[in-house]
Structure formats: structure tokens, C-alpha cells
Amino acid sequence: MPTELTLGIDFGTSNSAAALVDTQGRLQVIGLDGLRPEMPTALFFAGETHTVLYGSAAMEAYLSGTEGRLLRALKSLLGSRLMDEYTAVGDKSIRFFDIVVLFFKELKRRCEAHVGQSLTRAVMGRPVHFVDDDQERDMLAERTLGRAALEAGFTEVAFQLEPIAAALDFEQRVTAQTTALVVDIGGGTSDFTVIRLDPVRSQTSDRSADILATTGVHIGGTDFDRLLDLSTVMPLLGYRHLGKGSRPVPNSVFFELSTWHLIHQSYSRRALHFAKELWTDFVDPSLHARLMRALQGQHGHRMLSGVEAAKIACSVSGADARVNLDFLGDAPSVLCATVSADVMHSALQASLAQVVQCAQLCIERSGLAAVDAVYLTGGSSALRPLVAALRLAMPQARLVEGNRFGGVAAGLAYAGALQTQFHHSFT
């Protein structure tokens, strides 16, 4: 009978990853999306074939214009009443909770295919705060995540804070005792842990004495996407447009259209009627026409995906990156938006200041004057303005860039290999 293995699952707002420690004690970060360890946390319900696509296949189907419904950033709904609400998918309605279960079932299936055996034990990552300043909703989010894992076929589930998991991964490469600030910038949250790392203690299951402080704030990559979308793309649709009487066009339609987990609400009959009636607020009718093309064509995810790609390109190269919006223009006109270093600085400055402040608070709460290392992980940890702000705030610390997408999953796998107690039910 195969030895029971424990799967570490990093269920992310933008991307998910999984890993385990095999019977030989070797880490296996599983290629969930082909050879890539990260799998976009996305599902696409194809209208014509009535099939469900996952990960990059889901994104590709949507972006290619295939008829259907894309769902992304489901983690953002945890802890809210929306998780128990139904959403239209083709000719039927499905609970958001059941969509999360579908995603976990597919993730579990891919992992089992990789290792060639059934996997029923899991250590799930969770942010320091699913919901800021609301402990009841925070615990509801964890219980909901646990229930979804159980319904997907796992029978034993435990949780570990994502930044602590990242620290456990970093510890595998530490050769001497080190104090580290772990900076985990995910799609929906930014989480921090100050921890003492020591290779001598890496096989100890209880590390609570080494965890000196944890903090977190509900700001992450999807928030950066939204802010950049509002700064670059939405003005081309009428955001901040001064209409008749010098009154700005109502903002709600643009906020929904630039927020990953709310985009679907923009396409409801009520929302479309509201947007259509806004034409009287526009001095420039071409802006309203463009807005309606975006809504009626259900281009919200396409626009935001373009902004996300431009954000990454600009952050990697430092050069301007274009967002192609030709599908909203009048042919043969060329319509695009530009994400530049200056735009990123101005649009993200306030949010990044909150993130850095939360990181500094973690060090303050640890009782240390400074840390030896700052370890960066998470999909948005490579954002240039963020890295620059952290260097400025903590010049004495060695900055270490970790595995952006697989680090937390690896740490959860190490935790799972040492785990002795699991939660069996979530109510």
C-alpha cells in the first residue's frame, strides 16, 4: 500500500501551486499547468461544448473569444456572503462555493496524476488576514476553504500561514541561524512574518517559539491591477470624465469593471441598463459608446489581463508597456493604453506605502531593531516600485528573491511532512 503523502496547497487569488515531500524526503513542486508550477486560479465554462477549462487553458479560451464564462480571483470572495450566492453559467446557476470545489477537484486530480496515487491529506496555506479587522469573517473564510477541500475529496486538512510556509522553504537554503522578514505579496493579500531560521531546527514540527511576529494587509496584485486599470484604461471609457454641469460620470461601473472578482456583475441586465442610461452624463459620446462596447462584448477580463501583462512587462524591463484595446475602437483606428514606470509610481504609491508600513510594523512587533534578511516571495513580489521601497525602508537587510510561485507551496509541503494533527471537519 502506498505511503500516505501530504499535499501542500497554495490556493492563490491569481495563481495556485502545489507540492509534496515524497517517501524519499525529496521535495516535488508539481507542474500543475504543463511544466509550470503555477496555475492561474481560473475556470472557463465553455458555452458551446459545455465543458470546463482550468488554469492557462481557461484564460486562453476566454482571450481567444470562445463563447463562455470566465471566473477568476475566487479567493477574494472567501469570508463574504457572495460565496453562497449563485451565478449564471450558461443556462444554469452555480454557487461560487461549488465553483471553488470544482477547482480543488481538478487540482487534486492533476496532483494525483503526477504522483500516481490517491492524495487525501492536505496542508492549505492561508493569509495572515483573509479579511482585515474582522475576526469572525476571517474564521468563516478559513472554514469555507476547509469545507471546499473536504468536498473535493480530501479527508484530512490542516492550515499554515502562507508567510510562515515561505519561511520554511527559505530555511532549506540557510546555513546558519538567521532572522528573516518574509514578505509574501500575493494576488489578494500582503503577508509578513519575522522568524528565526536555523537549519538545525528545520525538522522540528513546532516552530511557534521561532515566530516572532506576523502581520498582514488586504492589498495584493489584483489591487495593483485594479489601480493601474483605473489609471490607464478606464479613462478611455469615461472614468473621471466631466460630463454635463462639470459633474463626473458615476464611478461604480468603472470600479466593478476593473476588479477581477466583480467584473461579472457588470454584465447583469440591471448593470447594463444603468450603464446605457449614463449617456446623458457624457459630453463626449464616443466615450460612452466605448464603455458600452466593453460591457456588451464582456471585455472586462480581456482589458484587465492586458493591464496585468503590461504591469509585469514594465516591472521586468522598466520600459513602457502597451495595453492593446483595438477591440474597443472604431476600425481602422488604433486604441491602446500605456503602463509606464511613472504611471506605476503614481497609481500604486499609496498602496505600496501601506504594504511597506505593514512590513515595518512586523519588525517592530518582533522586538528586533532589524533583521538579517528580507525574503521575497509571491507573484507580485517582483514589482519594481515595491522592491525599491523595501530596499529604502530596510537598507541594512540582505534582500533575497525566492521562488515567486512555488515557495509557499514548497513550505506547506515541508510543514505537511512534519504534520501530526489534522482538522477532520469544518462547520
N, C-alpha and C positions, 0 to 999 in steps of 0.2 A: 504494500500500500504506500503511495507517495507520502513523503513527509509534508505536514501542513506548513504552508508558506503564508506569510502575511504581506499583503499588498499595501504599499504606501500610495495614497491618492491625493494629489494636489488639484482639487476642483477649483479652477480659477474663473474669474469673471470673463476674461478674454481667451485664455488658453488653459488647458488641463494637461497634467502629466502623471505618470505612474511609474513606480519602481519597486523592486523587492530584493532581499538578500537571499540567495539560493542556498541549497543544502551544503555547499562548499564554502559558505561565508562570503561569496562574491556578490558585489552589487550589480544588479541588472536594471538599468534605466530602459524602460520598454519603449520601442518605437511604435507609438500609437497611431501615427499618421504617416504610413510608409516607413522611411528611415528616420523621420523626425520624432524626437521625444515629445514635443509639444503638439497638442491637437486643439485647434480652435474650438472653444466651447460653443458650438453652433449646431443647429439642426435645420434641415431644409425639408419641408413636406412638399414633394413634387406633385403638382395638381394632375398632370396627365397620366402618370404611371402609378399614382397613389403609393409611392414608396417614400422612405425616409432616408435622407443622406446625412452624414455626420462629418464634423471637422472641416478640413480644407475642401472636401468634395461638396459639402453643403454651401460653402462660400462661393466656390467656382460655379455651381449650378445657378445660384442667385445672380451672380455678376454677369453670367452669360445670357441672362434674360429668360431663363427657364421659368415657366409658369409655376407658381407655388408660393409658399410662405416660409420666410427665414426667421428663426428665433435665435437670439444671441444675448449674452450678459444675463443669463437667468439667475446667477448667483446674487445679483443686485436685488432680486425680489425676496430673498430669504429674510424672514422676520417681519414681513409685511402681509397685509390681508390679501394682496394680489396673488400670493402663492396658491390660495384655494379658489381663485376665480377661474372662469373658463374663458378660452379664447378661440376664435373661429379659425379652423384649419380646413380649408376646402369646404366641403358640405357638412362638416360636423364640428362639434366643440370639444376641446380637450382642456383639462385642468393644467395650469402651469406646473403644479406639483408632479403630475403624471408625465409631463414632458421631461422634467429633471430625472425621473425614474427611467425613462427611455434612454436618456443619455448615459446614465450609470450602467444600464444593462449592456449597451454597446461597448462602453469602456471595459467592462468586466469580460465580455466576450473576446475582445481583442487581446487582453492580457492573458486570458486562459489559452488562446490560440498560440501565443508567444511561448508560454512555459509548458504547454502540453498537459495540463492538469487543471482540475477544478480549484478555484480560489474562493474561499468563503470568509476569510479573516481580513480585515482592513483597518489601517490607521489613517484617518482622514485629517487633512490639515484644516485649520480654521484661523481666521484673522484674530488679532487681539480684540477687536470690536467689530462684529457684524454691523451693529447699529450703535452710533455714538450716543453716550449718555442715556441709555435706556436698557437696563439690565434684563428686564422682562422680555423685551423683543429680541435681545441678543440671545437669551437662552432658547427662545422659540425658534430662532434661526438654526441653532445647533441641533435641536430636537428634530426639526424638519429635515435637515441634511441627513441625520441618522436614520430617520424613517425611510427616506428615499433610498438609502443604501441597502437597508433591510428588504425593501420591496423589490429591489433589483436583484436580490439573491444572496447577498452577504448575510451571514448568520451571527458574526461577531464583529463589533465595530467599536473602535476607540478614537479619541481625538488628541491632537497635539497642536499647540500654537505654531503657525507657519514660520515665524522668525526663529523659534527655538529649533524647529526642524532644519532650517537653513544653517543654524549654528552647528548642529550635529554633523552636517555634511562638511562644513568648513573644518571642523575638528579633525577630520581624517587627513588633512594636509598640514596640520600644526605639529611642530616638532618640540615645542617647549610650552610651558604654561603661558597663556596669553589672555588678556582681557580684550573683548571684542564688542563693538556695537554692530549688530546685524541689522542691515537696512533692507527690508523686503518690500519693494514697490510693485504691487500687483495691479490688476486691472481696476479693482474697486476700492482697495484699501492700501495704506502705507503702514507697515508694522515694524516695530523696533524692539530689540532685546539687547541688554548688556549682560554678558555671560562670561564666566571664567572657563576657558577651554584648556584641556590638558590631555595629551594622548594616553597618559596613564589611567585616566578615568573614563576613557571613551567607551568601555564595555560595561560601565555602571548604569543600571536601569533607572535609578532615582537620581536625577541631576538637580533637584529643586534647590539644594544648597548653593549651587553654582550660578543660578539665575538671579542676577542682582536687581533687575528691573525690566519691566515691559511697558510699552506704550503703543498707541495706535491711533490713526485718524482715518476717517472715511473719505479719503482722497486717493485717487489712483489713475491709471492710464486712461480709463474711459472718461474720467472727468477732464483730463487733458485734451482728449479728442473732442469733447463737447465744447470746451472753451475755444479751441482752435477753429472748430466748425462755425461757431458763432462769430468769430473774428474775421474769417476769410470767405466762407461760402454763404452763410445766411444773409449778409448784407446784399448779395446779388439777387436774393429772393424778397427783399423788403425789410429785413431786420434793421431796426433803428432808422427806418425811412420816415421822414417827417411828412405826414400827409396833410390833408386839408385842415386849416386852422393851426398849422405847425404842431399838430399832435402826432406823437409817434404811433406807428401801427402796433396793435396789441402783440405782446411778446410770446404769449403762451404757445402759439402754433410753432414758433421757431425753436422754443425750448424743447418741446416734445420731439420735433424732427431731428434734433441734434443729440438726443440722449438714447443710447443703444437700447435700453430695455423699455423705452416708452414710444419708440417710433411707430409700433403697430397701432397705437391709439390715434395717430394722425390720420389713419386711413378709414376710420369708422364713418358711418353715414353722417353722424352728428358733427364730427370734426370737419369733414369735407364741406358740409353746409355752412359751418361757421367761417371757414376759410374763403369760401366762394362769396359770402356776403361782405367780406372785407374790402371788396373792390372800391367801395365808396370812400375808404380811408386812404387810398393811394392817389397821389398826384401823378406818379409815373405808372401808367397801366401796364407797361412791359414787365415791371417787377412782379405785379400781381399775376400776370399770365405765366411767368416763370415759376412762381410759387405753386400755382395750380397744376402745372406740368409735373412738378416734383411730387405733388401729393397724388394726383390721379395716376401717374405712372409708377407710384410706390418706389421712388428712387432714394428714400431716406438712407437705407443701409449702403447703397452704392456711393452716395455722397460721403457718408461718414467713413466708409472703408477707404475712399480716396484720401481723405484727410489723415487717417491713421497711417497710411502708407507714406504720405508726404512728411508727416511728423518723424517717422523712423528714418526716412532718407535724409532729411535735413539734419537730424541728430547725429547720424553716422558720418556724413560728409561735411557738414557745416554750410553747404551750398543751398541756394533756394531750390524748392521742390514744388512742382506744379500739381494741381488737382484738376484733372480733365472733367469739364462739365458740359461738353458738347451736346450731350443728350438732353440738356435743358434749353439750349439755344435755338435760334432760328437759322437753319442751314442756308447758306454755307458759312455762317458766322462761326468764329472760334470763341468759346467761352471757357475760362479757367480761373482758378484762384491760386494764390501763391502762399506757401508756408516758408518763411524765412527765419533766420536766427533772431532778427529784431522782432518779428511777429511773435515768435515763441516766447521771447523775453517779456514782452508787454502783456501777452494774453495769459501767461502762466505765472507771472511774478508773485501775485498774491497767494495762489495755491501752493506754490513751491516754498514760499516763506512759512506757511503753516506746516508743511511737511518737515522742513528743517527745524522749526521750533519744536515739533514733537520729538524729533531725534535728540535735540539738545536736552529736552526735558527728561528723556530716558537716562541719559548720562547723569544728569543732576540727581535723579531719584536713586541711582545706583550707589551714590555716596562717593564716587570716584571723581577726581579732578579731571581726568582724561582717560582715554582708552588707548590700547596699543594699536588696534586695527579697526578699520571700518570695512565691513564685508558687505558688498552689494549683490543683491540677487533680486529676482522678479523681472517680469517682462519690460517694465518701464524704468529699470534701474540704470539703463544706458543713456537716458535722456541728458543731453549735454548741459542744459541750464541747471539741472538737478545736481549732477556731478560737480559742476563748478561751484555751486552754492555750498555743498557739503565740504569741499576742499577748503573753501574760505572760512567756514564755521569751525572746522576741526583740523587746522594745519599741522598739528603735532602727530596725528594718527596716520599710520600706513593704510592707504586705500587699496583694497583688494577686490577685483571684479570676479564674481563667482559665475556659476552656471545659471544664466538668467532664467531658463525654463525648467531645467531638471534638478536644480539644487534642493528645492523644498521637497520634491518627491523622493529624492535620494535620502534626505534626512528623515523623512517619515518611514522609509524602508528600514533604516538603521534602528529607529525607535521601535518599529514593529518586530524586529528580530529579537529585541530585548523585552518586549511587552509581556507581562504576565497576567494582567487583568483587562478584560474587555467588557463593554456595556452590551447587554443582550437585548435590550428593548428600549424604545423611545416612545413616550406617551405625550 
